[in-house]
């Protein structure tokens, strides 16, 4: 375990042990979709620890940060596995220098939607993907056909924020391509992510989404058709 990982984990345990009705752990694994233990600590408390550590290590090098991240994404608890995303969120300058291929390592062994989404949901921006598009495109194409359902989910979730932020045809084409490849899967990790990404595309590609839904309504998850049509009609989630 990396030294910074040990330092942060001690702080997490200290907060967990001081929280009311403490058992040290709490059991939300069924909701999170993970069998791993989860420390009895709130998301704001985790964020406070992350922000403080980033402030105290503002001069950290990319190589040093990668060691910390590699350690956290191999952590034994769900809390550790999801902490790396917080550090990436608060270190945008270094994040932009990280090669996309690292996500393949960091998602290996992920269990449940939360361990995927904590890294993929809203951290990487449209600008970041487009600035390294060849590398991101290669990663997304690998993920969408991966045997691990968590990486297939990542092929969808990684695009939800970028397609809302940008009207780039590169991002939109990749999003529709990945949706098309996964639209017939029944695993909830995929069906919910398909619905999520289609609805995100409405922001900049409304007519294309409406056409795609009409043409593919028999093949898409029912939840995706229902939720997308509702958003197209009402503008609400």
N, C-alpha and C positions, 0 to 999 in steps of 0.2 A: 504493500500500500504506500502510495506517495505521501511524503511528509505533510504537505498542505492538506491532503485528503484526511490524514489523521487529525490534524489540527481542527479542521472544520467539523469532522464527525464528533469530536469531543464536545464542541459547542452545541451541535444538534442534540446529542444525548443529554447534555446539561439542561437544555430547555425542555426536552421531552420529560425528563424526570421531575421537573418543577411544575409542570402543568397540572391543573385540577383533575381529580379522578385518575391520577396517573397509574398506569401499569407499565409505563415505558414504551408500550406499543399500542396501536389501535388497529382494528381489523376492518378495513374498508376494501380488502382485497377483491371481494366479489364484485364490487362496483368498479374498481380500477382494472379488473381483469388480470390481476397479478397474484401469484402464490407467495410472493416475497413478503417478509415482514415490513411494516410501515411504522416509523417512529411517531409518537404522539406529539406532533408539532404542526402548527397551522401554516398555511401557505404564506401569510404575511410574515410570520416568524422566520421561515426559511429565506424569504426574500431579504429580510433585514440582515441575516447572517451573510448572505451572498454579497449584498451591497457593501457591507463593512469590510469583508475580505478583499473585494475588488479595490476599494479605496485604499486599503493598507498595502496593496500589491499593484499599484498603478503603473509601476515600471517593469512589470513582469514581461519576460520575452516570450515570443511565440513558442519556442521550443519548451520552455518551462510550463507554459499554459497547456500545451498538448500532453505533457506528462500528467498534469493534474486531471485533465479531462479523461484521458485513457483510464486512469485509476478509478474515477467516479463511475464511468460507464461500465465498469466491471464490478461494481459494488455488490454486496450481498443483500442489501435492503432496497426496497422500492424507493425510499427517500434518497438514497445515494444515487441510484440509477437516474433519477430525475433532476438531481442537483446540477449536473453539468449544463443543462439547458439554461439555467438561471445565470451561470457564469458567462455563457456565450451572449446572453441577452444584454448583460451589463458591460461587455467588452467589445463593442462594435468594430473598433479599429483593428484589433487583432482578429476578430471573427472574419473580416473580409479577406484576410490573408490565408485562411485555412482552406486547404484543398477539399473539395466535396467528397473525395474518396474516403475520408476519415469517417463519414457517416455510416459507411458499410461496416466498419469495425464497431462503431458505437451502438449500432442497432442490433448487432449480433447478440442473441440471448435475450432480447427484449421480450417481456411478457405483458400482454394487455395493451389496450389503447393508450393509457396514460403514459406508459414508458416510451411509446412512439411519439405521441403528440407533444410531450414536454420538450422534445428536441426538434420536431418538424413543424409544429403548428403555426407559430407566429414569430419565429426568430429570423429566418433568412428572408431578405427582401427581394423584390423584383429586380432592383438595381444589382444586387449581389449575384443573383442567378444569371442575369444577362451579361454581366461583366466577365463571367467565366462560363459562358453558355455551353461550349463544347464539353467541358468537364461535367457540368450539371446534367446535360442531355445524356451523356454516357451513363451516368449514375442512375438517372430516372428510368432509362431503358432497361438497365440491368435489374432494378428493383421491381418493375412491373411484371416481370416474368420469373421472379425469384420463387423458390420453393417455400420460403418462409413467409407466411401470411402477414407478418408484421412489416416486412420490407415492401410487400405489395401495397399495404396500407400507406406506407411512407411515400410511395410513388404518387399517391393522390394528395395526401395531406401537405406535403412540401410545396404544392402548387396553390393551395387555397389563398394564402396571403398575397403572393405575387400576382395572381390573375385579378385580384381586387385592386391592386395598386397600379397596374399597368394594362394598357390595351394592346401590348405586344402580341403579334400573331405567333411568334415563336413560343411564348408561354401558353397561349390559348390552344394552338395546334397540339402541343404536347399534352395539355390537360384533356382535350377531347380524345386524343389517341389512347391515353391511359384509361380513361373512363370506358372507352369502347372495348378495350382488352379485358377489363375486369367486370363489365356490366352484368355478366351472367353468374357471377359467384354468389354463393348464399351465406357465406360467413359474415356475421354482423360487423366484424372489423372492416370489411370491405363495403357492405351495403350502405352503412352509415357514412363512410368516407366518400363514396360515389355521390350520394345525395348532397353532402356538404360542398364538394368541389363544383358540382353542376350549379348549385345556388350561388356560389362565389363568382362564377363566370357571368352571372346576370349583370353584375356591375358594369362591365365593359363590352359584353357580347350578348345582349338581351335577345335580339332576333335570331342569332345563331343557336342559342339555348332553346328557344321556343321551337325552332325547326327540328333540332336534334331530339327533343322530347317527343314530338309528334311522330317522327319516323321510327324511334326506338322504344316506344312505350310498352311494347310487348316483351321486350328483352331486358329492360332496366329493372332494378329492384322497385317494387311497388312504392316503397317509402320515398324513393328518389323522385318518382313521377308525381306522387301526391304532394310532397313538400315543395318541389320546384314549381308546380303549377300554382300552388297557393302563393308562393313568393312572387311569381310573375303577375298574379292577379291583384294581390294586396300590397306587395312591397315589404311584407313582414316575413320574418324568419320562418 
